[in-house]
């Protein structure tokens, strides 16, 4: 464990005096699903104050760090977690994906392969391996099989569908991103109508649908999703900027879209 790495933030003030371990985990998962990674990181850190052996909180923290681009921190935190949960497929996948994203591709793929080889890898392990293969420019078919396996292990789960779409978006495979993102939106809205979740929209999902349509050149549809995302969350800068970009007709906006394609 690298002692110089910045530790994940831990609450110093009790902002949730009535929230227990389960409540902190629920808050962390809700924030993570919405793309509010700083808030999720804080909630998972607080959960660990209740229970240092809570594997889900360790996993949540490290996934937040990866999503925030904090790979130099995610790797030693994965090592620290693996000291407590030896040979955990989920944590091995975290370390492997963080290493691939950081540029340590061969070593990262070894960890991802090792995670898959262990008993009963989760949908997260297959998701991470699929992303790792795509980022390593391995055969797209192999990566797509991993992502399909992630979906098979989490049927009817809009969160996994959304994350698969996000992976394809990040690799600029927008046509492949659209289908799982639309499926995720349908399931999410069905949960809202049934009352199983709050009425708020998922801004992260809407933003990535906008990104997929923008990448496909369908700017009107992209603008609609960006507008919904920006309207549902105050100060959602990325969505606001993206909306302005797709609504612009100037030469610089066209050049930007060509570079992104």
Secondary structure, 3 states (H helix, E strand, C coil): CCCCCCCCCCCCCCCCCCCCHHHHHHHHHHHHHCCCHHHHHHHHHHHHHHCCCCHHHHHHHHHHHHHCCCHHHHHHHHHHHHHHCCCCHHHHHHHHHHHHHHCCHHHHHHHHHHHHHCCCCCHHHHHHHHHHHHHCCCCHHHHHHHHHHHHHHCCCCHHHHHHHHHHHHHCCCHHHHHHHHHHHHHHHHHHHHHCCCCCCCCHHHHHHHHHHHHHCCCHHHHHHHHHHHHHHCCCCHHHHHHHHHHHCCCHHHHHHHHHHC
